[in-house]
Amino acid sequence: MSGQERFAAAPDAAAIEAIARATIARLPAAFAAHLGDVVLQVEEFADDETLAELGVDHPLDLSGLYHGRPIGEKSSMDTGALPDRIFLYRRAILEEWVETGVRLDDLVAHVTIHEIGHHFGLSDEDMHALEESGGS
């Protein structure tokens, strides 16, 4: 998928996931090696509990979320924890796609990489600074 196709209907969760997985597959091996246990999930919207926890008023305002402990905070003593997860919220991504005109593959890649950044312990501020400096 080039990200510029015209869709007869809104891209489904499988299309969003395929773009995200292709993005992950293109990451340098040093990063990809630390993503093997991270679960990628595409859902329509974030649930009400997640939105409330994050202080997000509208489900279309959250396009992705990393849920887990950054790799720098993990310990070999950790047991019984759920796997780290990256959530992509399809409807919010599609809303942003329509509003901005950004190519769908670029937008999904951006959200996916942003959430991967949280897995590596980067804050939103860190990632915005990297983007502004041309690091993305």
C-alpha positions in Angstrom: 0.0 0.0 0.0 1.5 3.3 -1.1 -0.7 5.4 1.2 -2.1 7.3 -1.7 -4.7 4.9 -2.9 -8.3 5.9 -3.0 -10.5 3.8 -0.8 -14.1 2.9 -1.6 -14.6 2.7 2.2 -12.6 3.7 5.2 -9.5 1.5 5.6 -10.3 -1.2 8.1 -8.2 -2.3 11.1 -6.3 -4.8 9.1 -5.1 -2.1 6.6 -4.0 0.1 9.5 -2.2 -2.9 11.2 -0.5 -3.8 7.9 0.9 -0.3 7.6 2.1 -0.3 11.2 3.8 -3.7 10.8 5.5 -2.5 7.6 6.8 0.5 9.6 8.1 -1.7 12.3 9.7 -4.0 9.7 11.7 -1.1 8.4 13.2 -0.1 11.7 16.9 -0.6 12.2 17.7 -4.0 13.7 19.0 -2.4 17.0 15.4 -1.1 17.6 13.5 -4.0 16.2 15.4 -6.4 18.5 13.6 -4.8 21.5 10.1 -4.9 20.1 9.6 -8.7 19.8 7.4 -9.0 22.8 5.4 -5.8 22.2 1.8 -6.5 21.1 0.3 -4.3 18.4 -3.5 -3.8 18.6 -5.7 -1.7 16.4 -9.0 -0.7 18.0 -11.7 1.6 16.9 -11.4 4.1 19.8 -9.7 4.2 23.2 -12.1 3.0 25.9 -13.7 5.4 28.4 -11.4 4.3 31.2 -8.3 5.0 29.2 -9.6 8.4 28.0 -10.5 9.4 31.6 -7.1 8.2 32.9 -5.3 10.3 30.3 -7.6 13.3 30.7 -8.7 13.1 27.0 -12.1 14.5 26.5 -13.0 13.0 23.1 -12.0 9.6 21.6 -11.0 11.2 18.3 -8.2 13.1 20.2 -6.2 10.0 20.9 -4.7 8.2 17.9 -2.3 5.9 19.7 -1.1 4.7 23.1 1.8 2.8 24.5 0.8 0.7 27.6 3.7 -0.8 29.5 7.0 -0.1 31.1 9.7 1.5 29.0 12.6 -0.9 28.5 15.0 1.2 30.6 12.7 0.6 33.6 12.3 -3.1 33.3 14.0 -5.6 35.6 14.9 -9.2 35.4 12.9 -9.5 38.6 9.6 -8.5 36.9 7.2 -11.5 36.7 3.6 -11.9 35.8 3.3 -8.6 34.0 1.1 -8.3 30.9 3.1 -7.7 27.7 3.7 -4.2 26.6 1.2 -3.0 24.0 0.9 -0.4 21.4 -2.6 0.6 20.6 -3.5 2.4 17.4 -7.0 3.9 17.3 -8.4 3.6 13.8 -11.2 6.1 13.9 -8.9 8.9 15.4 -6.2 8.1 12.8 -8.8 8.2 10.0 -10.2 11.5 11.3 -6.7 13.1 11.3 -6.0 11.6 7.8 -9.1 13.3 6.4 -8.5 16.6 8.3 -4.9 17.0 7.4 -4.5 15.3 4.0 -1.3 13.6 5.2 -0.7 10.3 3.4 -2.3 7.4 5.4 0.9 5.4 5.5 2.9 8.4 6.7 0.3 9.1 9.4 0.2 5.5 10.7 4.0 5.3 10.6 4.2 8.5 12.6 1.8 7.3 15.3 3.4 3.9 15.4 6.9 5.3 15.8 5.7 7.8 18.4 4.4 4.9 20.5 7.6 2.9 20.0 9.4 6.0 21.3 7.5 5.6 24.6 8.6 2.0 24.7 12.2 3.3 24.6 11.4 5.7 27.4 11.1 8.9 25.4 8.5 11.5 26.5 6.2 13.4 24.2 8.4 16.4 24.7 11.5 14.4 23.7 9.9 13.2 20.5 8.6 16.6 19.6 12.1 18.0 20.1 13.5 15.2 17.9 11.0 15.9 15.2 11.7 19.7 15.2 15.4 19.0 15.0 14.9 16.9 11.9 15.3 13.5 13.6 12.1 12.1 12.3 
